[in-house]
Structure formats: structure tokens, C-alpha cells
Amino acid sequence: MNTNKEQLDLSTLMKYLSFANTPSYLYKHYKENDSIATLSSSYSTDAIVSDFMAIVNTERRTIEDLTLLYSFIIALTFKPTEQVNFFFKQLKDAPLRWAEKIASIYFANNSSEVCDYNIVSENISFQKDLKVNTEIF
């Protein structure tokens, strides 16, 4: 991992994820969490996306993995739009229950017109045929 997950308040973030009944609840509470803002300011866009990609396409994910994935997504919302626009456009294809809705919330909150500048150095492609237990999330 490029980022230090110890920087995140994982116990609080896991509670938010466990209690979340809508993507907007999760977005709001994760966005307000100082540890996610700190993660965002401490690491580059590429580092955060790289760590997201390392976990998102794994076959078996734990609650901690899901917490990290959603934390990385929200950490990217603090980055300049031109750096993450491409990521959020591709997020709809991620094998996460609320990925597309969170991307929609992001675009609703960042509605200014931006170019499709891809700062991410790797291809973002999500495996759609994974057998992942995402019933809860």
C-alpha cells in the first residue's frame, strides 16, 4: 500500500459504514471525518487511486477492505476536480454497491465543467465477473 491506513480512524469509519442506510449518509459522514481529509492531503491522487485499485478487484473483501475503499473514494473528493474527474466517471463500473451513487453525489457537488484530464497513470478497469459478497454494501 502507498498510503498508511493507520492514519484513518478505522473503527469510527467502520461504524459509519455499518450504520449507513444510504450512500448520502456515508458520503456525508466520511466527508466530515478528519482522518479522511488528512489522508487526502498526505498522499497524491495516484497513490490513493493505486491503493483503491489494489483492493477493489480482490475476490474476497473484509469490512476493513470496504471501509478502506469508501475512504479512498471520499479522500479523492478533496482533490482538485481536474485530477479526479476521470476516476469518478469510471467509478460507476466498480463492483461496489454504492459506487455509482457516490460518484453522482460527487458530480452534483462539483458541477463545474472540467476537462477529462487523466492524472491517473494506470488504466482503471473493474472486473465485473467477480464473486464478491456485496450484499451488505
Secondary structure, DSSP 8 states (H G I E B T S, - for coil): --S-GGGS-HHHHHHHHHH--SHHHHHHHHHH-HHHHHHHHHS-HHHHHHHHHHHHT-SS--HHHHHHHHHHHHHHTTS-HHHHHHHHHHGGGSSSTTHHHHHHHHHHH--S---------S-----SS-----S--
